[in-house]
């Protein structure tokens, strides 16, 4: 596993595990007879599809230095990631939000690659963990 990506003015615990197993286990508490594999696949597919759609604008947003739009994008993905148990992705994106809010992050031209890299790492790890 490669190191977590970073943005110099964004401070977060890069040692946060990629996945929060307690959160995932709570999602998988299903009624007898329900298929947890189908549920986790459905939830992941929804997360991945909606998040990728939001991230499509990332290059344009960063090139335009549109901090408000970057915050909206990472806010959406961070919330969804946290709900799905993707702890490190959520922590990184929440830290980006805080950095925008405090003014610590005000130049975002080079931010798209680390933002996208952490998203991809989270998706790959989740898919590998659940065989989806």
Residue frames relative to the residue before (quaternion, step in Angstrom):
aa qw qx qy qz dx dy dz
X 1.0000 0.0000 0.0000 0.0000 0.00 0.00 0.00
X 0.3753 -0.7283 0.5261 0.2278 3.54 -0.86 0.93
X 0.6424 -0.5233 0.3935 0.3983 3.52 -1.26 0.35
X 0.5979 -0.5547 0.4368 0.3796 3.52 -1.22 0.50
X 0.4845 -0.6417 0.4956 0.3286 3.57 -1.04 0.68
X 0.1434 -0.7999 0.5753 0.0925 3.54 -1.18 0.35
X 0.1821 -0.6861 0.6905 0.1391 3.45 -1.42 0.41
X 0.5455 -0.6906 0.3462 0.3250 3.62 -0.48 1.15
X 0.7651 0.3714 -0.2206 0.4775 3.64 0.85 -0.79
X 0.6032 0.5334 -0.3539 0.4759 3.59 1.31 0.16
X 0.1048 -0.8141 0.5711 0.0099 3.55 -0.53 1.22
X 0.2367 0.7301 -0.6128 0.1881 3.55 -0.83 1.10
X 0.5673 -0.5893 0.4468 0.3623 3.55 -1.27 0.29
X 0.2212 -0.8128 0.5285 0.1049 3.57 -0.15 1.27
X 0.5928 0.5502 -0.3665 0.4601 3.58 1.30 -0.05
X 0.3772 0.7093 -0.4991 0.3247 3.59 1.26 0.07
X 0.4894 -0.6564 0.4722 0.3265 3.61 -0.83 0.87
X 0.5944 -0.5730 0.4175 0.3796 3.55 -1.09 0.67
X 0.8147 0.1582 -0.0572 0.5549 3.57 0.90 -0.94
X 0.2997 -0.6988 0.6240 0.1801 3.51 -1.21 0.73
X 0.2941 -0.8066 0.4879 0.1574 3.56 -0.11 1.32
X 0.6030 0.5548 -0.3736 0.4347 3.62 1.03 -0.60
X 0.6521 0.4983 -0.3108 0.4795 3.58 0.96 -0.85
X 0.6610 0.4976 -0.3117 0.4673 3.58 0.91 -0.86
X 0.6479 0.5158 -0.3243 0.4571 3.60 0.93 -0.84
X 0.6217 0.5254 -0.3465 0.4663 3.59 1.05 -0.69
X 0.6360 0.5222 -0.3264 0.4650 3.59 1.03 -0.76
X 0.7243 0.4639 -0.2399 0.4502 3.55 1.05 -0.78
X 0.4552 0.6448 -0.4818 0.3806 3.57 1.23 0.12
X 0.0721 0.8165 -0.5595 0.1227 3.53 -0.11 1.34
X 0.6049 -0.5440 0.4394 0.3810 3.51 -1.30 0.38
X 0.6357 -0.5088 0.4071 0.4138 3.55 -1.22 0.49
X 0.7789 0.3172 -0.2538 0.4779 3.53 -0.95 0.90
X 0.6137 0.5229 -0.3675 0.4636 3.60 1.20 -0.29
X 0.4038 -0.7176 0.5252 0.2148 3.53 -1.13 0.72
X 0.3201 -0.7764 0.5115 0.1821 3.58 -0.39 1.22
X 0.5953 0.5663 -0.3704 0.4333 3.60 1.10 -0.58
X 0.6553 0.4972 -0.3094 0.4771 3.57 0.95 -0.84
X 0.6464 0.5262 -0.3183 0.4517 3.55 0.98 -0.86
X 0.6923 0.4697 -0.2971 0.4603 3.59 0.79 -0.94
X 0.6203 0.5279 -0.3393 0.4705 3.59 1.07 -0.69
X 0.6610 0.5091 -0.3043 0.4596 3.57 0.92 -0.91
X 0.6689 0.4942 -0.2976 0.4688 3.59 0.91 -0.90
X 0.6625 0.4951 -0.3107 0.4684 3.58 0.94 -0.86
X 0.6507 0.5216 -0.3275 0.4442 3.59 0.88 -0.88
X 0.6386 0.5148 -0.3170 0.4761 3.57 1.02 -0.81
X 0.6537 0.5120 -0.3038 0.4671 3.58 0.89 -0.94
X 0.7007 0.4842 -0.2834 0.4406 3.56 0.74 -1.07
X 0.6754 0.5086 -0.3010 0.4411 3.58 0.87 -0.93
X 0.6936 0.4648 -0.2808 0.4734 3.57 0.85 -0.97
X 0.6646 0.5043 -0.3089 0.4568 3.58 0.97 -0.82
X 0.6420 0.5101 -0.3341 0.4647 3.59 0.92 -0.83
X 0.6185 0.5409 -0.3436 0.4547 3.57 1.01 -0.74
X 0.6632 0.4908 -0.3009 0.4783 3.59 0.94 -0.87
X 0.7052 0.4851 -0.2648 0.4441 3.58 0.96 -0.89
X 0.4574 0.6896 -0.4475 0.3390 3.61 1.24 -0.18
X 0.7077 0.4643 -0.2579 0.4659 3.58 1.05 -0.74
X 0.3976 0.7810 -0.4344 0.2081 3.58 1.28 -0.22
X 0.6748 0.4889 -0.3179 0.4522 3.62 0.78 -0.92
X 0.6634 0.5063 -0.2983 0.4632 3.57 0.90 -0.95
X 0.6565 0.5218 -0.3013 0.4538 3.57 0.93 -0.97
X 0.6912 0.4722 -0.2818 0.4689 3.59 0.88 -0.92
X 0.6476 0.5148 -0.3277 0.4563 3.59 0.93 -0.80
X 0.7012 0.4460 -0.2540 0.4948 3.59 1.07 -0.77
X 0.3359 -0.7583 0.4798 0.2863 3.60 1.32 -0.17
X 0.2816 0.7698 -0.5059 0.2685 3.54 1.07 0.92
X 0.2066 -0.8357 0.5016 0.0852 3.55 0.19 1.36
X 0.6447 0.5284 -0.3306 0.4426 3.59 0.95 -0.82
X 0.6857 0.4654 -0.2937 0.4765 3.58 0.92 -0.82
X 0.6004 0.5362 -0.3629 0.4694 3.60 1.03 -0.68
X 0.6472 0.5199 -0.3210 0.4558 3.57 0.91 -0.87
X 0.6462 0.5169 -0.3230 0.4592 3.61 0.95 -0.83
X 0.6564 0.5161 -0.3091 0.4552 3.58 0.93 -0.89
X 0.7291 0.4217 -0.2632 0.4704 3.59 0.68 -1.01
X 0.5834 0.5707 -0.3742 0.4403 3.60 1.11 -0.57
X 0.6570 0.5088 -0.3069 0.4640 3.57 0.89 -0.92
X 0.7080 0.4592 -0.2697 0.4638 3.58 0.76 -1.04
X 0.6287 0.5491 -0.3409 0.4326 3.61 0.96 -0.81
X 0.6654 0.5054 -0.3027 0.4585 3.57 0.92 -0.87
X 0.6733 0.4888 -0.2854 0.4758 3.55 0.90 -0.94
X 0.6461 0.5224 -0.3164 0.4579 3.57 0.99 -0.87
X 0.6500 0.5198 -0.3137 0.4571 3.57 0.94 -0.86
X 0.6551 0.5150 -0.3078 0.4592 3.57 0.96 -0.84
X 0.7022 0.4552 -0.2557 0.4840 3.56 1.09 -0.74
X 0.5509 -0.6336 0.3857 0.3825 3.59 1.23 -0.21
X 0.4774 0.6383 -0.4573 0.3943 3.58 1.21 0.37
X 0.1750 -0.8783 0.4403 0.0648 3.50 0.49 1.36
X 0.7094 0.4561 -0.2946 0.4493 3.60 0.75 -0.94
X 0.6139 0.5313 -0.3499 0.4673 3.60 1.00 -0.74
X 0.6639 0.4991 -0.3017 0.4681 3.57 0.89 -0.93
X 0.6584 0.5109 -0.3128 0.4557 3.62 0.91 -0.88
X 0.6580 0.5074 -0.3083 0.4633 3.59 0.93 -0.88
X 0.6995 0.4600 -0.2776 0.4712 3.59 0.83 -0.95
X 0.6183 0.5168 -0.3513 0.4766 3.64 1.06 -0.65
X 0.6357 0.5210 -0.3266 0.4667 3.59 1.04 -0.73
X 0.6029 0.5301 -0.3544 0.4794 3.59 1.08 -0.66
X 0.6240 0.5390 -0.3301 0.4596 3.58 0.96 -0.87
X 0.6770 0.4940 -0.2924 0.4605 3.59 0.81 -1.02
X 0.6636 0.5133 -0.3072 0.4492 3.57 0.96 -0.86
X 0.6205 0.5041 -0.3364 0.4977 3.57 1.09 -0.66
X 0.6691 0.5279 -0.2976 0.4302 3.58 0.88 -1.00
X 0.7393 0.4110 -0.2276 0.4823 3.58 0.97 -0.84
X 0.5129 -0.6528 0.4162 0.3709 3.59 1.23 -0.24
X 0.4397 0.6978 -0.4598 0.3291 3.58 1.26 0.04
X 0.7317 0.2832 -0.1729 0.5954 3.57 1.16 -0.65
X 0.1483 0.8147 -0.5454 0.1299 3.55 -0.38 1.22
X 0.7030 0.3081 -0.2415 0.5938 3.56 1.32 0.00
X 0.0295 -0.8637 0.5014 -0.0405 3.59 -0.32 1.22
X 0.2834 0.8023 -0.4918 0.1845 3.59 1.24 0.25
X 0.7723 0.3441 -0.1808 0.5025 3.62 1.01 -0.75
X 0.4781 0.7266 -0.3973 0.2926 3.59 1.25 0.17
X 0.5410 0.6582 -0.4105 0.3250 3.62 1.07 -0.53
X 0.6755 0.5068 -0.3387 0.4149 3.68 0.72 -0.85
X 0.7072 0.4248 -0.3144 0.4697 3.68 0.72 -0.81
X 0.6078 0.5448 -0.3583 0.4532 3.61 1.05 -0.64
X 0.6900 0.4643 -0.2697 0.4854 3.55 0.90 -0.94
X 0.6320 0.5584 -0.3305 0.4237 3.60 0.98 -0.83
X 0.6732 0.4792 -0.3023 0.4752 3.59 0.92 -0.87
X 0.6121 0.5365 -0.3469 0.4659 3.60 1.05 -0.70
X 0.6771 0.4925 -0.2955 0.4602 3.59 0.85 -0.96
X 0.6452 0.5216 -0.3261 0.4531 3.60 0.94 -0.86
X 0.6497 0.5125 -0.3143 0.4653 3.58 0.98 -0.83
X 0.6646 0.5043 -0.3068 0.4581 3.59 0.91 -0.87
X 0.6572 0.5077 -0.3095 0.4631 3.58 0.90 -0.90
X 0.6651 0.5014 -0.3075 0.4601 3.60 0.90 -0.90
X 0.6609 0.5066 -0.3086 0.4596 3.58 0.91 -0.88
X 0.6624 0.4996 -0.3048 0.4678 3.58 0.90 -0.90
X 0.6544 0.5045 -0.3166 0.4659 3.60 0.95 -0.81
X 0.6552 0.5349 -0.3116 0.4331 3.58 0.94 -0.91
X 0.8024 0.2890 -0.1276 0.5063 3.56 0.96 -0.86
X 0.4578 -0.7203 0.4299 0.2946 3.58 1.26 0.17
X 0.5046 0.6440 -0.4343 0.3769 3.56 0.98 0.81
